[in-house]
Amino acid sequence: MKNIVEVIQSETSSYFDKLSIIDGKRKVTYAELLAVVNRVSKELKKLAVKTGKRVALLCEDSIDYVILSLAVLKLSAVIVPIPFASSKEEIEAVLKEMKINFFIFEKGAYASHKAKHLRIRCGLEKEFLLLRCPSAGNPPREFFSMNPAFIRFSSGTTGISKGVIISHEAIIQRTNAADKGLQVTSNDTILWVLSMSFHFVVTILLFLRRGATIILAGNVFPEGLLMVLRKYKPSLVYASPLHYHLLIRLKSVSRNALTNTRIAVSTAIKLPFEIAEAFHAKFGFELSEAYGIIEVGLPFINTSRSISKRGSVGKILPDYQIKIVNQDSVGIGEICLKGQGFFSAYFSPWKSAEDILKAGWFNSGDIGRLDKDGFLFLVGRANNIINYCGMKIFPYEVESIINQHPAIKESLVFGISHPQYGQLPSAKIVLQNAETNFDANDVRKFCYQRLAPYKVPKEFYCVSCLDKAPSGKLKRQ
């Protein structure tokens, strides 16, 4: 069976003296990075981290995040990334649902008296703890034959969060496929500002395979972003519309700031037209909007640089196929995809890809249309996921928390379109007692104690009732 870390080691053998990652004042070459990965993986192996074991990882974006991820993958163990802003309740839900065997977390990010210090001071800068989860249980036998590398999160039409299993072979295939659009080389210097817990499998691993230099903008925003632009003049920028909106508005960012940039990819959320237009007006070239799907990879990147194709995510990359089903009179319908690097199964509840795909086709849950030149234009989502700054929010999850508030009878969480953030999570609530004075700040505080900050609704609307179907289900449209 293949292993993505072994592939990276092999493909970067001629770049060992080249810088792999820059994080503030900390810099590591490919030789240094892979040497530390080898040492950390040996230490983890002594702790019984091995093939098929699920390892939850909670760490801020950093060189350490990359090292730990590669060390786990080298052992053919499975990474379950947890967003750094997650609440304790959310973390514990992941530990349970994903049958986690080991939980590695940055000191201060989680509290457990059972956790032991991970005494690996051989290249890691931060201090980490390890929690063993002996009551994890076992997944189906076929899980182990899939050569799993990651379990990532998505949501189906039910809104129930489930883990998407991605194998080592799928990672290799989807990074190969994405590179036919990105065309990354060892000469590239890449500005990275996105969350690694959400964006790692295709991009970070592809950049490492090609021997590029990844520059982390850091957690100080926007100062870190501006510093990278001034000091390193990146050739490739991988960011969200929010970051591009910032570059457009900041007077300290000159029109020549992206002179060395050959491609600026906009991902995570739909690129608003006004941001695309303002970016072109300031910097003189078009943003490349991308369309990624956890189950599939990165099948679309608009590299046309054509104003006439603004608003499109481009033509499908060579390793994929697309068809639009259930089209309306103007060709808008459900986007179905087929190709390389697809997921292997959903972990919880368990469902193999063979049971989900129809003759190899995956229904993305998105709605769109193809123009006469084969460029895809996204229209909307078939389900109800809220996409806030590239982070997915499941309404059902947030509602379950809001509904625990003693003053609230029921709630409906939805997204409101926003030009910079994609969608703002908002909520309609029905009070237990209509005569009670509604205190939005109290409900907001209640949510902050139980949810990651980005999931907490930005606005609360008190209503007398919620629209429901005859079956009793909430009407979400």
C-alpha positions, 0 to 999 in steps of 0.5 A, a space after each residue: 500500500 502507498 503512503 503519502 509521506 513516503 511519496 513526499 520523501 521520494 519526490 523532494 529528495 533533490 530539494 532537501 536543502 530548500 526551505 519547506 515552510 516559513 512560520 515567522 522567524 522559524 524556518 525549516 528545510 525539507 531535510 530538517 522537516 522530514 528528519 523531525 517527522 521521522 523522529 516524532 513518528 518513532 516516538 509515537 510508534 513507541 506509544 502504540 500509534 500504528 496502522 489504522 489507529 485514529 489520532 485526533 489532532 488539535 493544534 494551531 496552524 504552524 510548522 508543528 501542525 505539519 510535522 505531527 500530521 506527517 508523523 502520524 501519516 508515516 505510521 499509516 495511522 489516521 488523522 482526524 483534524 479538529 478545528 482549533 476553536 472547537 469547544 470542549 463539548 464539540 471535541 468530546 463528540 468527535 472523540 466519541 463518534 470517530 472512535 478516537 484511539 489517541 488525542 494529541 493536543 496543544 497545551 492549553 487547548 483542552 483540559 484532561 487530568 488523564 492526558 500525559 505530556 508528549 515528551 517529544 522535544 526533537 524539533 517540535 516548538 510547542 508543548 503537546 499532550 496525549 490522551 489515550 481513549 481506550 474505550 474507542 471501539 472498532 470500526 468495520 473490518 473493511 476500514 483497515 483495508 482502505 489504507 485510510 489517511 484522514 477522516 474529515 467532516 462533511 454533512 449530508 441532507 440530514 445535516 448529521 455530521 459524518 466523517 469522510 474517509 480519505 485514503 493515501 491513494 486518494 490523496 496521491 490521486 487528488 493532488 495529482 489531479 489538482 496540480 493539472 490546474 495549479 501547476 506547482 513547482 519548486 520555484 513557487 513561494 506560497 502564501 498560506 492563510 487558511 485553516 489547516 484543519 479545513 484545508 490540508 489534504 489537497 493543497 498543503 500535501 501537494 505543495 510539499 510534494 512539489 518542493 515549494 516553499 509554504 509561508 504561513 501568515 500566522 495568527 496575527 491578522 492582518 499584520 502577518 499577511 502584510 508582512 509575508 506580502 512585503 518580505 516574500 512576494 509570493 508567486 501563489 496565493 491561496 486564500 478566501 474572499 475575506 482575505 482578498 477583500 482585505 488586500 483590496 481595502 488596505 491602503 498599505 497594500 500597493 497595486 504592485 504587491 502581487 507583481 510576482 504572483 502568477 495565480 491567486 486562488 479564491 476558495 472556501 466560499 463563493 467569490 462575490 462579484 464585487 470582490 472579483 471586480 475590485 481585485 482586478 481593478 487594483 491588481 490588474 489580473 483575475 482571481 482564480 475561483 476554485 471549487 473543492 469538495 471533501 468527498 472528491 478533491 479539487 475538480 475545478 480551478 478557473 485559470 482562464 484569467 478571462 473577465 468574461 468567465 468571472 463568476 465561474 469556477 472554471 472548466 473541469 480538470 482532466 482527471 474528472 467528469 461532470 454531468 448536470 442532472 435534473 436540469 431546469 429550462 435554463 440548464 440549472 441542475 444538480 452537479 454530479 462528478 466522477 473521477 480520481 481520488 474519491 473518498 472511501 466511505 463515511 465513518 459515522 454512520 458507516 456507509 461505503 462509497 460503493 453504496 453512495 455513488 451511482 455508477 461511480 457518480 457522486 452527487 455533490 449536493 450543489 446546484 449549477 450550470 455549464 455554459 457553452 464553453 464548459 465553464 461551471 457556474 455555481 448557483 447554490 447548495 442543495 442542502 443547508 450547510 452555512 459556509 462562514 469564512 470557509 468553515 462549514 456550519 451545520 444548522 442542526 448542530 447549532 440548533 441542538 445547542 440553542 434549544 437547550 437554553 431554558 427560555 427557548 422552545 425551538 429554533 431555526 439556524 440559517 445563513 444570510 449572504 454576506 459579500 466578505 464572509 460568504 454567509 453569516 449564521 443567524 437564528 430564528 427562535 421561539 420562546 417557551 413563554 411569549 411574554 418573556 423578555 428576549 435577551 439575545 446577549 444571554 443566548 449568545 453567551 450560552 452558545 459561546 460556552 458550548 460552541 466554537 465562536 464561528 458557529 454562534 449565530 451573529 443575529 437572533 430573531 424572535 418569532 412567534 412560530 416557525 414554518 413547518 411541513 405537514 410532517 412536522 419538519 421545519 421548512 428551511 427554504 
